[in-house]
């Protein structure tokens, strides 16, 4: 099994074009993980308070950005 330290050292040795590719892959993977978490939280009702707050703000005329 490769350790994080070994992976870090290998990444440090990459040419810039290969570093960019691994960087983009990690960023995309992170966004996919985030999106999946938001979808789970939404399905579980954990974000309902945000919808309720937005509806209250809209009804009161408060449409200021956060």
C-alpha positions as CSV (number, residue, x, y, z in Angstrom):
1,X,0.0,0.0,0.0
2,X,1.3,3.4,-1.0
3,X,1.4,6.0,1.8
4,X,0.3,9.6,1.5
5,X,3.9,10.7,2.0
6,X,5.0,8.5,-1.0
7,X,2.2,9.9,-3.1
8,X,3.2,13.5,-2.2
9,X,6.8,12.8,-3.1
10,X,5.8,11.3,-6.4
11,X,3.6,14.3,-7.2
12,X,6.5,16.6,-6.4
13,X,8.5,14.9,-9.1
14,X,5.9,15.3,-11.9
15,X,6.5,17.6,-14.8
16,X,4.1,20.6,-14.8
17,X,1.7,19.2,-17.4
18,X,1.3,16.0,-15.4
19,X,0.9,17.9,-12.1
20,X,-1.8,19.9,-13.7
21,X,-3.6,16.7,-14.8
22,X,-3.5,15.2,-11.3
23,X,-4.5,18.6,-9.8
24,X,-7.6,18.8,-12.0
25,X,-8.5,15.2,-11.2
26,X,-8.3,15.8,-7.5
27,X,-10.4,19.0,-7.7
28,X,-13.0,17.2,-9.8
29,X,-13.0,14.2,-7.4
30,X,-13.5,16.7,-4.5
31,X,-16.4,18.4,-6.2
32,X,-18.1,15.0,-6.9
33,X,-17.8,14.1,-3.2
34,X,-19.2,17.5,-2.2
35,X,-22.1,17.2,-4.7
36,X,-22.9,13.7,-3.4
37,X,-22.9,15.0,0.2
38,X,-25.2,17.9,-0.7
39,X,-27.6,15.4,-2.5
40,X,-27.7,13.1,0.5
41,X,-28.2,16.0,2.9
42,X,-31.0,17.4,0.7
43,X,-32.7,14.0,0.5
44,X,-32.5,13.6,4.3
45,X,-34.1,17.0,4.8
46,X,-31.0,18.5,6.3
47,X,-31.2,21.6,4.0
48,X,-34.9,22.3,4.4
49,X,-34.1,25.2,6.7
50,X,-32.4,27.0,3.8
51,X,-35.5,26.7,1.6
52,X,-37.7,27.9,4.5
53,X,-35.3,30.8,5.1
54,X,-35.3,31.8,1.4
55,X,-39.1,31.6,1.3
56,X,-39.4,33.8,4.4
57,X,-37.0,36.3,2.9
58,X,-38.9,36.4,-0.4
59,X,-42.3,36.8,1.3
60,X,-40.9,39.7,3.4
61,X,-39.3,41.3,0.4
62,X,-35.8,40.8,1.7
63,X,-33.9,39.7,-1.4
64,X,-30.4,41.0,-0.4
65,X,-27.6,38.6,-1.3
66,X,-26.0,36.8,1.6
